[in-house]
Amino acid sequence: MTELKALVEEALFDVRPYVEYYNRLRELVLGLLSEVNGVEALIARLEEEASRVKEPFRTDIRILTMKLRGLGQG
């Protein structure tokens, strides 16, 4: 969990200049951390959330999921 949180914090830091609703995104992601076991599960939950919300927050979520995928592979 600590490793996942560190990865999420790094991703949030990296995407901050590109997202419109940073605080809302951070709150969502940190809330989901207790519900998931890994990066792929977190990405899946974020994609579920993205399907329920409107733009531009949907784009913010997509930007973060792309970053998480990139960091998860590295």
TIFI-747766 format. One line per field, with one value per atom (N, C-alpha, C): residue in three letters; atom name; x negated, y, z negated. Coordinates in Angstrom, 1 decimal. Example, Ala and Ser with C-alpha at 12.3 -4.5 7.8 and 13.67 -1.06 7.14 Angstrom:
% TIFI-747766
rest	ALA ALA ALA SER SER SER
atom	N CA C N CA C
px	-13.2 -12.3 -13.2 -12.8 -13.7 -12.9
py	-5.7 -4.5 -3.3 -2.2 -1.1 0.0
pz	-7.8 -7.8 -7.8 -7.1 -7.1 -7.9
This chain:
% TIFI-747766
rest	MET MET MET THR THR THR GLU GLU GLU LEU LEU LEU LYS LYS LYS ALA ALA ALA LEU LEU LEU VAL VAL VAL GLU GLU GLU GLU GLU GLU ALA ALA ALA LEU LEU LEU PHE PHE PHE ASP ASP ASP VAL VAL VAL ARG ARG ARG PRO PRO PRO TYR TYR TYR VAL VAL VAL GLU GLU GLU TYR TYR TYR TYR TYR TYR ASN ASN ASN ARG ARG ARG LEU LEU LEU ARG ARG ARG GLU GLU GLU LEU LEU LEU VAL VAL VAL LEU LEU LEU GLY GLY GLY LEU LEU LEU LEU LEU LEU SER SER SER GLU GLU GLU VAL VAL VAL ASN ASN ASN GLY GLY GLY VAL VAL VAL GLU GLU GLU ALA ALA ALA LEU LEU LEU ILE ILE ILE ALA ALA ALA ARG ARG ARG LEU LEU LEU GLU GLU GLU GLU GLU GLU GLU GLU GLU ALA ALA ALA SER SER SER ARG ARG ARG VAL VAL VAL LYS LYS LYS GLU GLU GLU PRO PRO PRO PHE PHE PHE ARG ARG ARG THR THR THR ASP ASP ASP ILE ILE ILE ARG ARG ARG ILE ILE ILE LEU LEU LEU THR THR THR MET MET MET LYS LYS LYS LEU LEU LEU ARG ARG ARG GLY GLY GLY LEU LEU LEU GLY GLY GLY GLN GLN GLN GLY GLY GLY
atom	N CA C N CA C N CA C N CA C N CA C N CA C N CA C N CA C N CA C N CA C N CA C N CA C N CA C N CA C N CA C N CA C N CA C N CA C N CA C N CA C N CA C N CA C N CA C N CA C N CA C N CA C N CA C N CA C N CA C N CA C N CA C N CA C N CA C N CA C N CA C N CA C N CA C N CA C N CA C N CA C N CA C N CA C N CA C N CA C N CA C N CA C N CA C N CA C N CA C N CA C N CA C N CA C N CA C N CA C N CA C N CA C N CA C N CA C N CA C N CA C N CA C N CA C N CA C N CA C N CA C N CA C N CA C N CA C N CA C N CA C N CA C N CA C N CA C N CA C
px	-0.8 0.0 -0.9 -1.9 -2.8 -3.5 -3.8 -4.4 -3.4 -2.2 -1.1 -0.9 -0.8 -0.6 -1.7 -2.9 -4.1 -4.0 -3.6 -3.4 -2.3 -1.2 -0.1 -0.5 -1.2 -1.7 -2.6 -3.5 -4.3 -3.5 -2.5 -1.7 -0.9 -0.4 0.4 -0.5 -1.7 -2.6 -2.9 -3.2 -3.5 -2.4 -1.1 0.0 0.6 0.2 0.8 0.9 -0.2 0.0 1.0 1.4 2.2 3.7 4.0 5.4 6.1 7.4 8.1 8.6 9.0 9.5 8.6 7.4 6.4 6.9 7.4 7.8 8.9 9.8 10.9 10.3 9.4 8.8 8.0 7.2 6.4 7.3 8.4 9.3 9.9 10.3 10.9 9.9 8.7 7.6 7.3 7.0 6.6 7.8 9.0 10.2 10.2 9.8 9.9 8.8 7.7 6.5 6.9 7.8 8.2 9.0 9.5 10.4 9.7 8.4 7.7 6.4 5.9 4.7 3.5 3.7 2.6 2.9 1.9 2.1 3.2 3.2 4.2 5.6 5.8 7.1 7.5 6.6 6.8 7.2 6.5 6.8 8.2 8.6 9.9 11.0 10.8 11.7 11.8 10.7 10.7 11.4 11.3 12.0 13.5 13.9 15.3 15.8 15.1 15.4 15.5 14.6 14.5 15.8 16.3 17.6 18.8 18.7 19.8 19.8 18.6 18.5 18.5 18.7 18.7 17.3 17.2 16.0 16.0 14.9 13.5 12.9 13.6 13.1 12.8 13.6 13.3 11.9 11.6 10.3 9.2 9.4 8.4 8.1 9.2 9.0 8.2 8.5 7.8 6.4 6.0 4.6 3.9 4.5 3.9 3.8 4.8 4.7 3.5 3.4 2.3 0.9 0.8 -0.4 -0.7 0.4 0.2 -0.2 0.3 -0.1 -1.6 -2.0 -3.4 -4.3 -4.0 -4.8 -4.8 -3.6 -3.5 -4.4 -4.7 -5.5 -7.0 -7.3 -8.7 -9.4
py	-1.2 0.0 1.3 1.3 2.4 2.6 1.6 1.7 2.2 1.8 2.3 3.7 4.1 5.5 6.4 5.9 6.7 6.9 5.8 5.9 6.9 6.8 7.7 9.2 9.4 10.8 11.3 10.4 10.8 11.2 10.3 10.6 11.9 12.1 13.3 14.6 14.5 15.6 15.9 14.8 15.0 15.5 15.2 15.6 16.9 17.4 18.6 19.8 20.1 21.2 21.0 19.8 19.4 19.2 19.2 18.9 20.1 20.2 21.4 21.3 20.1 19.9 19.0 19.5 18.8 18.3 19.2 18.8 17.8 17.9 16.9 15.5 15.6 14.3 13.7 14.5 13.9 13.3 14.0 13.4 12.1 12.0 10.8 9.7 9.9 8.9 8.4 9.3 8.9 8.1 8.5 7.7 6.3 6.1 4.8 3.9 4.5 3.7 2.6 2.8 1.8 0.7 0.9 -0.1 -1.0 -0.7 -1.4 -2.1 -3.0 -3.8 -3.4 -2.8 -2.5 -1.5 -1.2 -0.1 -0.4 -1.7 -2.0 -1.9 -2.3 -2.2 -0.7 0.1 1.5 2.1 1.8 2.3 1.9 0.6 0.1 0.9 1.2 2.0 3.4 4.0 5.3 5.4 4.4 4.3 4.2 3.5 3.4 4.8 5.5 6.8 7.8 7.6 8.5 8.3 7.1 6.9 7.5 7.9 8.5 10.0 10.6 12.1 12.8 14.1 14.9 15.5 16.0 16.8 18.1 18.6 18.3 17.3 17.0 16.1 14.7 14.3 13.0 13.0 14.1 14.2 14.2 14.8 14.8 13.4 12.6 11.2 10.4 10.7 10.0 10.3 11.6 12.0 11.3 11.2 10.5 9.0 8.3 6.9 6.6 7.5 7.3 7.4 8.4 8.5 7.3 6.8 5.7 4.4 4.3 3.2 3.3 4.5 4.7 4.4 4.9 4.7 3.2 2.6 1.2 0.3 0.6 -0.2 0.0 1.2 1.6 1.1
pz	0.0 0.0 0.0 -0.8 -0.8 0.5 1.2 2.5 3.5 3.4 4.3 4.1 2.8 2.5 3.0 2.9 3.4 4.9 5.6 7.0 7.4 6.7 6.9 6.6 5.6 5.3 6.4 6.9 8.0 9.2 9.5 10.7 10.6 9.4 9.1 9.3 8.8 8.9 10.4 11.2 12.6 13.4 13.1 13.9 13.5 12.3 11.8 12.8 13.6 14.5 15.6 15.8 17.0 16.6 15.4 15.0 14.4 14.6 14.2 12.8 12.3 11.0 10.2 9.9 9.2 7.8 7.0 5.7 5.7 6.5 6.7 7.1 8.0 8.5 7.4 6.7 5.6 4.5 4.2 3.2 3.6 4.9 5.5 5.4 5.9 5.9 4.5 3.6 2.3 1.6 1.9 1.4 1.9 3.1 3.8 3.3 2.8 2.4 1.4 0.5 -0.5 0.1 1.3 1.9 2.9 3.3 4.3 3.8 4.5 4.2 5.0 6.1 7.0 8.0 8.9 9.9 10.9 11.4 12.4 11.8 10.5 9.9 9.7 9.4 9.2 10.6 11.6 13.0 13.4 13.1 13.4 12.7 11.4 10.6 11.1 11.5 12.1 13.4 14.2 15.5 15.2 14.2 13.8 13.5 12.6 12.2 13.4 14.3 15.5 16.4 16.4 17.2 16.6 15.3 14.6 14.5 14.7 14.5 15.9 15.8 17.0 17.3 18.5 18.8 18.1 17.7 18.0 17.0 15.9 14.9 15.5 16.4 17.1 17.7 18.4 19.0 18.0 16.9 15.8 15.3 15.2 14.7 15.8 17.1 18.1 18.2 17.9 17.9 16.8 15.6 14.5 14.8 15.4 15.7 16.7 17.7 18.6 17.9 17.0 16.2 15.3 14.7 13.8 14.6 15.8 16.6 17.0 17.3 17.6 16.5 15.3 14.1 13.6 13.8 13.4 14.2 15.4 16.3 16.1 15.5 15.4 14.2
